[in-house]
Amino acid sequence: MEPKRGTYLGASAAELHTNKVADKAAGVVSQKALFRRRGTIELTGGSLVLSG
């Protein structure tokens, strides 16, 4: 099976919980304001690998 690759934006539940109203408003314009972790996601066989 050929590996599948892409990019991801993510945040932990704790990070999302601490967002202020201004952060949430900025998230309407760009998800990058709320989800500050980003990198490459790869699915190979039975493994999911996040890097970055």
Backbone as JSON Lines, residues from 0, in Angstrom:
{"i":0,"aa":"M","n":[0.84,-1.19,0.0],"ca":[0.0,0.0,0.0],"c":[0.88,1.25,0.0]}
{"i":1,"aa":"E","n":[0.61,2.14,-0.88],"ca":[1.34,3.41,-0.98],"c":[1.04,4.28,0.25]}
{"i":2,"aa":"P","n":[2.07,4.87,0.89],"ca":[1.81,5.77,2.03],"c":[0.97,6.97,1.6]}
{"i":3,"aa":"K","n":[0.1,7.39,2.47],"ca":[-0.72,8.58,2.23],"c":[-0.16,9.69,3.1]}
{"i":4,"aa":"R","n":[0.02,10.88,2.51],"ca":[0.6,12.02,3.23],"c":[-0.27,13.25,3.07]}
{"i":5,"aa":"G","n":[-0.17,14.11,4.05],"ca":[-0.89,15.38,4.01],"c":[-0.37,16.29,5.09]}
{"i":6,"aa":"T","n":[-1.07,17.37,5.31],"ca":[-0.72,18.29,6.38],"c":[-1.87,18.34,7.38]}
{"i":7,"aa":"Y","n":[-1.55,18.68,8.61],"ca":[-2.58,18.76,9.63],"c":[-2.43,20.03,10.44]}
{"i":8,"aa":"L","n":[-3.54,20.46,11.03],"ca":[-3.58,21.5,12.05],"c":[-4.17,20.83,13.27]}
{"i":9,"aa":"G","n":[-3.61,21.08,14.44],"ca":[-4.13,20.43,15.63],"c":[-3.92,21.24,16.89]}
{"i":10,"aa":"A","n":[-4.6,20.81,17.93],"ca":[-4.48,21.42,19.26],"c":[-4.96,20.39,20.28]}
{"i":11,"aa":"S","n":[-4.41,20.45,21.47],"ca":[-4.89,19.57,22.53],"c":[-6.18,20.15,23.12]}
{"i":12,"aa":"A","n":[-6.92,19.33,23.82],"ca":[-8.15,19.8,24.46],"c":[-7.85,20.93,25.44]}
{"i":13,"aa":"A","n":[-6.73,20.81,26.17],"ca":[-6.35,21.85,27.14],"c":[-6.06,23.17,26.43]}
{"i":14,"aa":"E","n":[-5.39,23.11,25.28],"ca":[-5.09,24.33,24.52],"c":[-6.38,24.98,24.03]}
{"i":15,"aa":"L","n":[-7.31,24.2,23.55],"ca":[-8.58,24.76,23.08],"c":[-9.38,25.36,24.24]}
{"i":16,"aa":"H","n":[-9.31,24.72,25.4],"ca":[-10.04,25.2,26.57],"c":[-9.54,26.57,27.04]}
{"i":17,"aa":"T","n":[-8.23,26.83,26.87],"ca":[-7.66,28.1,27.35],"c":[-7.78,29.24,26.35]}
{"i":18,"aa":"N","n":[-8.35,28.98,25.16],"ca":[-8.51,30.04,24.17],"c":[-9.45,31.12,24.69]}
{"i":19,"aa":"K","n":[-9.11,32.33,24.42],"ca":[-9.92,33.48,24.8],"c":[-10.94,33.77,23.7]}
{"i":20,"aa":"V","n":[-11.87,34.66,23.96],"ca":[-12.9,35.03,22.98],"c":[-12.25,35.57,21.7]}
{"i":21,"aa":"A","n":[-11.2,36.37,21.85],"ca":[-10.52,36.93,20.67],"c":[-9.9,35.81,19.82]}
{"i":22,"aa":"D","n":[-9.36,34.78,20.47],"ca":[-8.79,33.64,19.74],"c":[-9.88,32.93,18.95]}
{"i":23,"aa":"K","n":[-11.03,32.74,19.58],"ca":[-12.13,32.05,18.92],"c":[-12.66,32.87,17.75]}
{"i":24,"aa":"A","n":[-12.72,34.19,17.91],"ca":[-13.15,35.05,16.81],"c":[-12.16,34.98,15.66]}
{"i":25,"aa":"A","n":[-10.88,34.97,15.97],"ca":[-9.86,34.86,14.93],"c":[-9.95,33.5,14.24]}
{"i":26,"aa":"G","n":[-10.4,32.48,14.96],"ca":[-10.55,31.15,14.39],"c":[-11.62,31.07,13.32]}
{"i":27,"aa":"V","n":[-12.56,32.0,13.35],"ca":[-13.58,32.07,12.3],"c":[-12.92,32.45,10.97]}
{"i":28,"aa":"V","n":[-11.93,33.32,11.03],"ca":[-11.23,33.77,9.83],"c":[-10.21,32.72,9.37]}
{"i":29,"aa":"S","n":[-9.44,32.19,10.31],"ca":[-8.41,31.21,9.97],"c":[-8.28,30.19,11.1]}
{"i":30,"aa":"Q","n":[-8.39,28.92,10.77],"ca":[-8.26,27.87,11.79],"c":[-6.88,27.86,12.41]}
{"i":31,"aa":"K","n":[-5.89,28.43,11.74],"ca":[-4.53,28.45,12.28],"c":[-4.46,29.25,13.58]}
{"i":32,"aa":"A","n":[-5.42,30.14,13.81],"ca":[-5.45,30.91,15.06],"c":[-5.78,30.01,16.25]}
{"i":33,"aa":"L","n":[-6.59,28.98,16.05],"ca":[-6.97,28.08,17.13],"c":[-6.09,26.85,17.2]}
{"i":34,"aa":"F","n":[-5.69,26.35,16.05],"ca":[-4.93,25.11,15.98],"c":[-3.49,25.44,15.63]}
{"i":35,"aa":"R","n":[-2.68,25.65,16.67],"ca":[-1.32,26.16,16.48],"c":[-0.29,25.07,16.2]}
{"i":36,"aa":"R","n":[-0.66,23.84,16.39],"ca":[0.26,22.74,16.06],"c":[-0.01,22.33,14.62]}
{"i":37,"aa":"R","n":[1.05,22.21,13.84],"ca":[0.88,21.83,12.44],"c":[2.08,21.06,11.96]}
{"i":38,"aa":"G","n":[1.89,20.3,10.94],"ca":[2.98,19.52,10.39],"c":[2.49,18.54,9.35]}
{"i":39,"aa":"T","n":[3.22,17.47,9.21],"ca":[2.92,16.45,8.21],"c":[2.29,15.25,8.89]}
{"i":40,"aa":"I","n":[1.28,14.71,8.25],"ca":[0.64,13.49,8.73],"c":[0.85,12.42,7.66]}
{"i":41,"aa":"E","n":[1.19,11.22,8.1],"ca":[1.45,10.14,7.16],"c":[0.84,8.84,7.66]}
{"i":42,"aa":"L","n":[0.12,8.17,6.78],"ca":[-0.45,6.87,7.07],"c":[0.3,5.83,6.26]}
{"i":43,"aa":"T","n":[1.01,4.96,6.95],"ca":[1.8,3.91,6.31],"c":[1.4,2.58,6.93]}
{"i":44,"aa":"G","n":[0.85,1.69,6.14],"ca":[0.42,0.41,6.7],"c":[-0.59,0.61,7.81]}
{"i":45,"aa":"G","n":[-0.23,0.22,9.01],"ca":[-1.11,0.39,10.17],"c":[-0.68,1.49,11.1]}
{"i":46,"aa":"S","n":[0.21,2.38,10.66],"ca":[0.73,3.44,11.53],"c":[0.33,4.82,11.05]}
{"i":47,"aa":"L","n":[-0.02,5.67,11.99],"ca":[-0.29,7.06,11.71],"c":[0.8,7.88,12.39]}
{"i":48,"aa":"V","n":[1.53,8.68,11.61],"ca":[2.68,9.42,12.13],"c":[2.43,10.91,11.94]}
{"i":49,"aa":"L","n":[2.49,11.68,13.04],"ca":[2.41,13.14,12.99],"c":[3.8,13.68,13.25]}
{"i":50,"aa":"S","n":[4.25,14.61,12.43],"ca":[5.56,15.22,12.66],"c":[5.44,16.72,12.47]}
{"i":51,"aa":"G","n":[6.39,17.43,13.05],"ca":[6.38,18.88,12.93],"c":[6.0,19.56,14.21]}
